[in-house]
Each structure stands twice: as structure tokens, then as C-alpha cells.
Amino acid sequence: MGRIALPDTRSLSIRADHGRIYDKFGAHLRTVGDATGVYFAVWAPNAQRVSVVGDFNGWDGRVNPMRKLIGSGVWELFLPGIKQGAHYKFEIRAQTGALLLKSDPFAFFNQHGKSTASLVYDLERYDWNDGGWMESRRTRNWPGSPISIYEVHLGSWRRKAEEGNRHLSYLELTETLLPYVLEMGYTHIELLPVAEHPFEGSWGYQVTNYYAPTSRFGTPDEFRHFIDKCHQVGIGVILDWVPAHFPKDAHALAEFDGTHLYEHMDPRQGEQQDWGTLIFNFGRNEVRNFLIGNALFWLDKYHIDGLRVDAVASMLYLDYSRKPGQWIPNVFGGRENLDAIYFLKRFNEVCYEHFPGIMTIAEESTAWPGVSRPTYLGGLGFGFKWNMGWMHDFLQYMSLDPIFRRFHHGNITFSLLYAFQENFVLVLSHDEVVYGKRSLLSKMPGDEWQKFANLRMFLAWMYGHPGKKLLFMGSEFGQLNEWNHDTSLDWQLVSLPPHDGLRRLVQHLNYIYKSEPALWQLDDSYEGFDWIDLHDADNSVVSFLRKSREGDVVAFVVNATPMVRYDYRLGVPESGFYREFINTDAETYGGSNVGNFGGIQTQDIPWMGREHSILIHLPPLATLAFKLQK
């Protein structure tokens, strides 16, 4: 099959700051003159020869060699007659003479598993119907908005057991997952990585094709249909994004043209030994453009509402999980990865510049300052940061037998010392329910009733604590087993009253949370929070206020022991009737139904440094919330 001369494309370079680099590289259906076909472009500067091979030429590298654009390291070729769905790869002859068969780094569609061919796919055909969502999103102030995220692994949320335990498709998930998320009251779905990955056990965190949604569940347009439908009913979609590292699979980015192209040559900089993966060379323009272009690609072509960046701590520190002698200091002799810091700042700047109203979220587990502060103030520029400290301290506290909690009271108050230094998301994520850590329900102490009561108390407490919310799938109904990526969640449990009661509580918490500005409007400010009493360690009781700009006040009280505290006096800021609108011990949730008959009138008895107080009953292992009726 012959080649057709193209217009001069010598300016094509992966080094330049092409925002839409994905429009230049990969495989694109085009018409040149009278010929319709596919234009291929790939970056392989150190290759002796590059050819397009596929099911259209018998996978023979001698048939369709590409031409090299001198100076840029880019190879290109237009092949007439190639249509959508054609399978292809790049055959690369390295300087050593070795022949490498590589998937397209910019492929829009790729096979998964043992088959690794790229497929020609036209992304220009889909008609979006989410204009209203996209327009309103542009002006959203997310730190001052309610955000409740349902974290989902698409391959194991539900499966078709009667059909060989197969995955649900993108189209089936549109008809099942989306209505469930809507009914449960969440505002966003966060998807564990959907970019193509060969190994199921990586959960998507070892990406081989950054520009292709996995073909396990369907086509790119079917995935876009899922996102489109989410937007049409007001649900945002966040993707987990993995720019920190990539796997060593021979068909992918590793030693792409026979040299260390995307990764560092020195394993002290280029290998993540904990995970057996390679680290991107963030100091290389081409690599930064590849990754930033990929972020823009998901925001542009898939209308993604947010990117949660995985393993940010591993990017920031050159000595991350390394012993002395296993890492190289930066030019100043420090352990900070200056190239990765520049990359992260630039990534955030470019994303927010091109797509106002999106959010970027950092999974960052250290005390690095200013992760969610703008770059012009010296921050990394993320919109939000996962609050790993809160998660660790509270899960440790919740795992204790209540009799010992009085000695660990600091675990549940310490988070408020730093709660407003970042825009935090409180997370109970997939990482906490795998690898022997047990499910959330199984972490709780006591008998079955106490386990459920503890978890109900904990989740309502989380909704009262400053910060946005994220809950991994299954935790909302009390999944008993650890998460297993190869099987469905145990949905049969929902037919049991304790599990359904927990699910109903989470549903109610979501609706209450969204309707009460005091619970989210001032998440990032001390103005929205005030302790009532943080010192009652002997009773393992804490109480605090959440406030809105309009002056709404919500009082939370947590009793972390199985003892009922009758006639517990609580200081409140104003006189009036305080309506009890959250009680995790309510019978409808599976509790013992100790409460305050819907609310309580204040008494003019000063208490806890406040002029008024209410006399309430605290149910066992329960969280209560009261709102002053105006």
C-alpha cells in the first residue's frame, strides 16, 4: 500500500507546548486529496526505523515504513484505505538492531489483557447532550459546595454471576450504577483508573495506554455515553489518574524506542521498587507534554469533571520508600524532586486555565505544605487534598474497644488543628479495605449490633467533620468481606435489616449534607467550625458546631461508648428549639431508638462557656445532630 505526500509538518514536535497534543499524535482518520485513510505519528527519536504494522499489511514491518521529521524525533505516515477498527502497532528498530513491537502511546482505543494491539478510533463522532452541566460547571466554587463522592471500581461493583461472572459494560453501568448513585444522594462518582491496563490485579494503577479507556467494558463512545448520562442527571465524574509511574510491559512505554525514553535511565531515579514499575522522567519536556496533554485529553474529549492524582508523595520525594544510597539528591542536595514539583504545578495551572470549574485532587500522605494552594502563592495548585491523617487517626480510634477510647481522645481532636490548612477530602477509600485491613464493618469492635452502631456513628461523624466526603463502594451497606477486584460486592447483604439500615443512613446523610450549607459552605475556614466540648474524654463524648454564612448552626454530639448518657447537658450558642435531625441510633437504621423525641428546648443555664444549654439523652455508640429552628 503506497504512501501519499503530506503537507510540510516539520513543526510537529512533542517538545513544544501543544495543549492538544493528542490531535497531532497517534492515529487519526483524515482525508488527503481524494484519499481517505489514517494519519499515524509517533515519537521515537532514537529509532533506526519505525513502521506501521497491522491487520491491513500482515503485521509486516517492511510494508509501511514511516518517514522521520528531522530534529523532532517524530515519525509519520498517511495510509489511505485504513478504516475505523483497524488493529495496528508500531514496529521499531532500535539502535542495537532489536525489533520492538509497541502499542501506540496515543491510541484512543486498545485491546486489553494478553492482546495488546491498538485500534483506530474516531473520537469526533459523539454528540454530547450535557451542555447545561458543562456551562454551569464553569462557575462552580467547589471548596464552597457540597461534595460527596462514591468511589467505584467498575470491574467489581456488580458482576453477572449467571454469565460467567463477567463485568458489566459501560452501557449496563449507565443503567445500574448511575441510578443507584443518584438514589443514594451522592454528588460525584470517582472511578478507579479506567485507562487501559493489562493486569486486573493492579486495579488500573499500572497504565499502559494513557489515552484509551479500557476496552473491558466497551468502546470509548460508550464510556462517553456513561459520562454524558451522569452529567444529565447532575452527577460529576472524577477519574483516578496515574502520572507517577508506569509498568514494564514490553508492548508499552518502557524503553519505547530501545532507550529510556519516558523513564529515567538510572534506577535510583527511574524505578519504583515497591511496585515494580518505572518512574516518568519529569525533567524531560516531551514527557511532561505527554502527561499534561493526557490530563487535558480526559477533560476535553471525555468531559471529565476532576482528576484525582495517585501517589503524589512518591513524586515529591526522591527518597520515597528508598534506603540511603538508593536515591540521588537534587541540585541543592535535598530530597525534593524539583522536576516533579514543576510538573505538578504546571499540570494544575494548565488544567484550570483551559477548563475552569474542574477539580484536581491530590492523594498526598505527607505534611508537604500548600498542596491545595495556588501556585502563585507557592502551592502545588491542586484543588483538594485527601486527608490521610484524619483517616488514619479515626480508623485507629474506631478499632478500639470503647472502654479504652478515653485514653486515645487526642486521635479524634487532633485533625482540627490542621483541618483548614488545605482543602481536604475526608476519605474512606479502597486502600483501607484490602490486603488484610478488613472491611470497614469488620474493623469495628464488639458484637454484631455494636459493629453496626460503631460504623453508623463513625459515618455520621464524618459527615459532620469539616471536609468533603469520599466513601468506597460497599462501605455504604456494610460489606463484610474485604474488597476483591475479581468478584462483585455482596449485594445480597442489603436484604438484611442491619445492612439496609446502614445503607439508608448513608442515603439520608447525603441528602441532609447537601441541604445544609452549614455542613459544607465554610469547609475551608475556622469560621465554619467551633468546639462545644473537646475535653470530655472520661465519657468519650465530643461535641462541636458547624456554621453557615447565613448564620445557620448545627450542633453535633458523639457518644463513642455503648453507655446511654441520660440528661447530658450541652452548651449551645443561642436560645430556642433545637431539632434533632440526625440520630444514628434511630430504629429505622437498626438502632435502639434512644433519642430526644425530635428535639429539645434550651434552658437559660450557662454551660461549657455558653449562655444557654440543652439537656439531652445520648444514645449508645451514636452521633446526634441538632439544628436551631429559626
Secondary structure, 3 states (H helix, E strand, C coil): CCCCCCCCCCCCCCCCCCCCHHHCCEEEEEEECCEEEEEEEEECCCCCEEEEEECCCCCCCCCCECEEECCCCEEEEEEECCCCCCEEEEEEECCCCCEEEECCCCCCEECCCCCCCEECCCCCCCCCCCHHHHHHHCCCCHHHCCCEEEEECCCCCCEEHHHCCEECCHHHHHHHHHHHHHHHCCCEEEECCCEECCCHHHCCCCCCEEEEECCCCCCHHHHHHHHHHHHHCCCEEEEEECCCEECCCCCCCCCCCCCCCCECCCHHHHEECCCCEEEECCCCHHHHHHHHHHHHHHHHHCCCCEEEECCHHHHHECCCCCCCCCCCCCCCCCCECHHHHHHHHHHHHHHHHHCCCCEEEECCCCCCCCCCCCHHHCCCCCCEEECHHHHHHHHHHHCCCHHHHHHHHHHHCHHHHCCCCCCEEEEECHHHHCCCCCCHHHHCCCCHHHHHHHHHHHHHHHHHCCCEEEEECCCCCCCCCCCCCCCCCCHHHHHCHHHHHHHHHHHHHHHHHHHCHHHCCCCCCHHHEEEEECCCCCCCEEEEEEECCCCCEEEEEEECCCCCEEEEEEEECCCCEEEEEEECCCHHHCCCCCCCCCEEECECCCECCECEEEEEEECCCEEEEEEECC
